[in-house]
Amino acid sequence: MEKDKVYRAIGLMSGTSLDGEIDVALIETDGRNFVRPLRYMAHPYDISVRDKVRACFGKIARDADVDEAEALVTQLHIDAVKAFGEQADVIGFHGQTITHDPDNKLTWQLGDGQALAEATGVNVVADFRQADIKAGGQGAPLLPLYHQALLSDHDKPVAVLNLGGVANITYVGSQGDLIAFDCGPANAMMDDLMLTRTGKEFDEGGKVAAKGEVQHHLVKTFLSHPFFKKAPPKSLDRNQWSIDCVRYCENEDAMATLLEMSVCAILNAIDHLPQKPAHIYAAGGGRKNKLFVDSIIQHLHIPVTSIDDIGWDGDATEAEGFAYLAVRSLLGESVTVPSTTGAPKPMTGGALYMARNTPEMIAE
């Protein structure tokens, strides 16, 4: 690979929130400080796939259900790239996380990188987390270097708060210091409760939570978990907590309580930073939950605005990040650093799957 070349890269992301879409993004990048987002598309998938993937959460051994889910996930990503219809030098394929247990050096993302490469005719970089976690790192979060590149011209200290299934934060300090870690749940438990009790995928704008009363004794129990006292770097499995903690609450109170838990987890995370950020930019689906964001602002007294306000597409950011990391992987550059995952040194990562045929990339 040419170190001074600007590459066209496609990034793919299917998050733990299981929101029914695969994010597909195209960027141009040199794998360092130059990044230019070009296009984004959300590729929808059927609810039946989500149910099959959800049934695999927490598994640590392959079985017939995992095989079926992986085949479905792979085909969905193939379909998404073909529907996108763009040429690229490389595809960054994160896959679908079903288990994340760094204490036991285990992280598992479903998806067949070789099948994706052969079906699209484009080389694929996948398995981004494996090298870091095998070296003793958390294997997460993976996007801080991308956030740092995008924030290079912004006043510091500044932070990106990603509100997906899990909340994670990237902090860039005044001296260029980079810190990142998972904060706690963001949308995961709230979405699970809405789906289980109402059949709806999420609480739009926090309207259900707004009608409820926070059960503070449950929040206090939640915050007693040792994760919140642990210094970063640290990461979480999407299912670290479950909606059983609010099983005796009515829907509105349950949602209000779960939202407060997520907000408090983020407040706790800010306490682990060397300075309060002057500004926080929110990404991920949770940035669209007005009650969620307003609650964070009310507690923090720090400006929190959507990442879209500075010209980014908050729906595309994660997919763009994996496109960026794919190029870094090809160049042999680090994709994680000790201050973001706890690995012993900056780690290259990702496995390269070479395309052996080149079918035409035609938009469908």
C-alpha positions in Angstrom: 0.0 0.0 0.0 1.2 3.5 -0.8 1.5 5.6 2.3 0.8 9.0 0.7 -2.1 7.7 -1.4 -5.7 8.8 -0.7 -7.9 5.7 -0.7 -11.6 5.2 -1.3 -13.0 3.0 1.5 -16.4 1.7 2.4 -17.3 1.1 6.0 -20.0 -1.2 7.3 -21.6 -1.1 10.8 -24.3 -3.2 12.4 -24.6 -2.0 16.0 -25.6 -3.8 19.1 -28.8 -1.7 19.3 -30.1 -3.9 16.4 -32.0 -1.0 14.9 -32.9 -2.8 11.8 -30.3 -1.2 9.5 -26.8 -1.7 8.3 -24.9 1.6 8.0 -22.8 1.9 4.8 -20.5 4.8 4.3 -17.9 5.9 1.7 -14.9 8.1 2.6 -11.7 9.2 1.1 -8.7 9.1 3.5 -5.0 8.8 3.7 -5.5 6.8 6.9 -4.1 9.6 9.0 -5.3 13.2 9.3 -7.1 13.6 5.9 -10.7 12.3 5.9 -13.5 13.3 3.5 -16.9 11.7 4.0 -18.5 11.2 0.6 -21.8 9.2 1.0 -23.9 7.3 3.4 -26.8 4.9 3.1 -28.8 2.9 5.7 -29.7 -0.6 4.4 -32.8 -2.0 6.2 -33.2 -5.6 7.2 -36.1 -7.7 8.3 -37.0 -8.0 12.0 -36.7 -11.8 11.7 -32.9 -11.4 11.3 -32.7 -9.2 14.4 -34.5 -11.9 16.4 -32.1 -14.6 15.2 -29.1 -12.4 16.0 -30.5 -11.5 19.4 -30.8 -15.2 20.2 -27.0 -15.5 19.9 -26.1 -12.7 22.3 -23.8 -14.0 25.0 -22.8 -17.2 23.3 -19.2 -18.3 23.6 -19.3 -21.4 21.3 -20.5 -21.9 17.8 -23.7 -23.9 17.2 -26.3 -24.2 14.5 -28.1 -20.9 15.6 -24.8 -19.0 15.4 -24.1 -20.5 11.9 -27.5 -19.4 10.7 -27.2 -15.9 12.1 -23.7 -15.4 10.7 -24.9 -16.5 7.2 -27.8 -14.0 7.4 -25.5 -11.2 8.7 -23.0 -11.9 5.9 -25.6 -11.9 3.2 -27.2 -8.7 4.5 -23.8 -7.0 4.3 -23.2 -8.3 0.8 -26.7 -7.0 -0.2 -25.9 -3.6 1.4 -22.6 -3.1 -0.5 -24.2 -4.1 -3.8 -27.1 -1.8 -3.2 -24.7 1.0 -2.3 -23.2 0.6 -5.8 -19.9 2.4 -5.1 -16.3 1.4 -6.1 -13.7 1.3 -3.4 -10.2 0.2 -2.6 -11.2 -1.6 0.5 -14.2 -2.4 2.7 -14.0 -2.1 6.5 -16.3 -4.8 7.9 -17.0 -4.7 11.6 -19.6 -7.5 11.7 -22.2 -8.0 14.3 -21.1 -8.3 17.9 -22.8 -11.0 19.9 -20.4 -11.3 22.9 -17.7 -9.1 24.3 -15.8 -10.4 27.3 -12.3 -8.8 27.4 -11.5 -10.2 30.9 -11.5 -13.7 29.2 -9.9 -12.4 26.0 -13.1 -13.0 24.1 -14.8 -10.8 21.6 -17.1 -12.3 18.8 -18.4 -10.5 15.8 -20.4 -12.5 13.3 -19.6 -12.1 9.7 -17.6 -13.9 7.0 -15.0 -11.5 5.6 -13.9 -13.8 2.8 -17.4 -14.3 1.6 -18.0 -10.6 1.5 -14.8 -10.0 -0.4 -15.6 -12.7 -3.0 -19.2 -11.5 -3.5 -18.3 -7.8 -3.9 -14.9 -8.1 -5.6 -13.4 -5.7 -3.1 -10.7 -6.6 -0.5 -12.1 -6.6 3.0 -10.6 -5.8 6.4 -12.4 -7.4 9.3 -11.8 -8.8 12.8 -10.6 -5.4 14.0 -10.8 -6.2 17.7 -8.9 -9.5 17.9 -5.3 -8.5 18.0 -5.9 -5.9 20.7 -7.9 -8.2 22.9 -5.4 -11.0 22.6 -2.6 -8.6 23.7 -4.6 -7.9 26.9 -6.5 -4.8 25.7 -10.2 -4.2 25.9 -10.7 -4.4 22.1 -13.0 -1.4 22.5 -13.8 1.3 21.8 -12.4 1.3 18.2 -13.2 4.7 16.8 -11.2 7.1 18.9 -8.4 7.6 16.3 -11.1 8.4 13.8 -12.7 10.9 16.2 -9.3 12.5 16.8 -8.8 12.9 13.1 -12.1 14.6 12.7 -11.6 16.9 15.7 -8.1 18.0 14.7 -9.3 21.6 14.0 -11.6 21.9 17.0 -10.9 23.7 20.3 -9.8 21.4 23.1 -10.6 19.7 25.4 -13.5 18.2 23.4 -15.3 14.9 23.5 -17.5 12.7 21.2 -20.2 10.8 23.1 -21.5 7.9 21.1 -25.0 6.9 22.2 -25.5 3.4 20.7 -26.5 0.3 22.5 -23.6 1.1 24.8 -22.4 4.6 25.5 -18.7 5.4 24.9 -16.7 8.6 25.0 -13.7 9.8 23.2 -11.8 12.7 24.9 -9.2 14.8 23.1 -7.3 17.0 25.5 -5.6 20.4 25.1 -2.2 18.7 24.6 -3.6 16.2 22.1 -4.0 13.5 24.8 -6.5 10.8 23.8 -8.7 8.9 26.2 -11.6 6.7 25.4 -13.8 4.1 27.1 -17.3 2.7 27.5 -19.5 4.6 29.9 -22.3 2.1 30.4 -25.6 1.4 28.7 -27.1 4.0 26.4 -30.0 2.7 24.4 -29.7 -1.0 24.9 -31.9 -1.5 27.9 -34.4 1.1 26.9 -34.8 -0.4 23.4 -35.1 -3.9 24.9 -37.9 -2.8 27.3 -39.8 -1.0 24.5 -39.6 -4.0 22.2 -40.5 -6.5 24.9 -43.4 -4.6 26.4 -44.8 -2.6 23.5 -43.4 -4.1 20.3 -41.9 -0.7 19.4 -38.2 -0.5 18.5 -37.4 2.5 20.7 -38.9 5.4 22.7 -39.1 8.2 20.2 -37.8 11.4 21.7 -38.1 9.9 25.2 -41.8 10.5 25.2 -42.6 7.3 27.3 -39.8 8.0 29.8 -41.0 11.6 30.1 -44.3 10.4 31.6 -42.6 8.2 34.3 -41.1 8.7 37.7 -37.5 7.7 38.3 -37.1 4.9 40.8 -34.0 6.2 42.5 -33.4 3.2 44.7 -32.9 1.1 41.5 -30.6 3.7 40.0 -28.5 3.6 43.2 -28.2 -0.2 43.0 -27.2 0.1 39.4 -24.5 2.6 40.2 -23.0 0.4 42.8 -21.7 -2.0 40.1 -17.9 -2.1 40.3 -17.6 -1.1 36.6 -18.3 2.5 37.5 -15.5 2.8 40.0 -13.0 1.1 37.6 -10.6 3.6 36.0 -10.5 3.6 32.2 -9.7 2.1 29.7 -12.7 -0.2 30.1 -15.4 -1.7 28.0 -18.7 -3.5 28.3 -20.7 -6.2 26.7 -24.1 -5.0 25.4 -25.9 -7.3 27.8 -23.9 -6.4 31.0 -27.3 -5.3 32.4 -30.8 -6.4 31.6 -34.3 -5.1 31.9 -34.9 -7.5 34.8 -33.8 -4.6 37.0 -37.0 -2.8 36.3 -39.3 -5.8 36.0 -41.7 -4.6 38.7 -42.1 -1.1 37.3 -44.9 0.1 35.0 -43.7 1.0 31.5 -43.4 4.8 32.0 -41.5 4.4 35.3 -39.3 1.7 33.9 -38.3 3.8 31.0 -37.7 6.9 33.1 -35.5 4.8 35.4 -33.5 3.2 32.6 -32.9 6.6 31.0 -31.7 7.9 34.3 -29.3 5.0 34.6 -27.8 5.8 31.2 -27.5 9.4 32.1 -25.8 8.7 35.4 -23.4 6.3 33.7 -22.3 9.1 31.4 -21.9 11.6 34.4 -19.7 9.0 36.1 -17.6 8.8 32.9 -17.0 12.5 32.8 -15.6 12.3 36.4 -12.8 10.0 35.0 -11.6 12.6 32.5 -8.6 14.9 33.4 -10.7 17.9 32.5 -14.4 18.6 31.7 -14.7 18.9 27.9 -15.6 22.4 26.7 -18.0 20.8 24.3 -19.5 17.4 23.8 -20.7 16.2 20.4 -23.3 13.4 20.5 -23.3 10.6 17.9 -25.4 7.5 17.5 -29.1 6.9 17.6 -29.4 8.2 21.2 -28.6 11.7 20.0 -32.1 11.9 18.6 -33.7 11.2 22.0 -34.3 14.8 23.1 -35.0 13.8 26.7 -31.8 11.8 26.9 -29.6 14.6 25.6 -31.4 17.3 27.6 -31.0 15.3 30.8 -27.2 15.0 30.2 -27.0 18.8 29.6 -29.0 19.5 32.7 -26.6 17.5 34.9 -23.3 18.4 33.3 -23.7 22.1 32.5 -21.6 21.5 29.4 -22.9 22.2 25.8 -24.0 18.9 24.2 -25.0 19.1 20.6 -25.5 16.7 17.8 -22.4 15.8 15.8 -24.4 16.8 12.8 -24.1 20.4 13.9 -20.4 20.4 12.9 -21.0 18.9 9.5 -20.8 15.2 10.3 -23.5 12.7 9.8 -24.2 11.2 13.2 -25.8 8.1 11.6 -22.7 7.5 9.4 -19.9 8.2 11.9 -19.4 4.6 13.0 -19.4 3.1 9.5 -17.0 5.9 8.4 -14.8 5.0 11.3 -14.4 1.4 10.1 -13.6 2.6 6.6 -10.9 4.7 8.1 -9.6 1.9 10.3 -9.5 -0.5 7.2 -7.1 1.9 5.5 -5.0 2.2 8.6 -4.8 -1.6 8.8 -3.7 -1.9 5.2 -0.9 0.7 5.9 0.2 -1.2 9.1 -0.8 1.8 11.3 -2.2 1.3 14.7 -6.0 1.0 15.1 -5.9 1.1 18.9 -3.6 2.8 21.4 -3.0 2.1 25.2 -5.0 5.1 26.3 -8.1 3.9 24.5 -8.1 0.1 25.1 -5.4 -0.6 27.7 -3.3 -2.6 25.2 0.4 -2.7 26.1 1.4 -0.7 23.0 -0.2 0.8 19.9 -1.8 -2.1 18.1 -2.2 -2.8 14.4 -5.3 -4.9 13.8 -7.7 -6.4 11.3 -7.5 -9.4 9.1 -7.3 -8.9 5.3 -9.6 -11.0 3.1 -8.6 -10.8 -0.6 -11.2 -10.7 -3.3 -10.7 -13.5 -5.8 -13.2 -12.3 -8.4 -14.5 -9.0 -9.5 -18.3 -9.0 -10.2 -19.7 -5.7 -11.4 -20.8 -3.3 -8.7 -24.3 -2.4 -9.9 -26.8 -0.5 -7.7 -29.8 -2.7 -7.2 
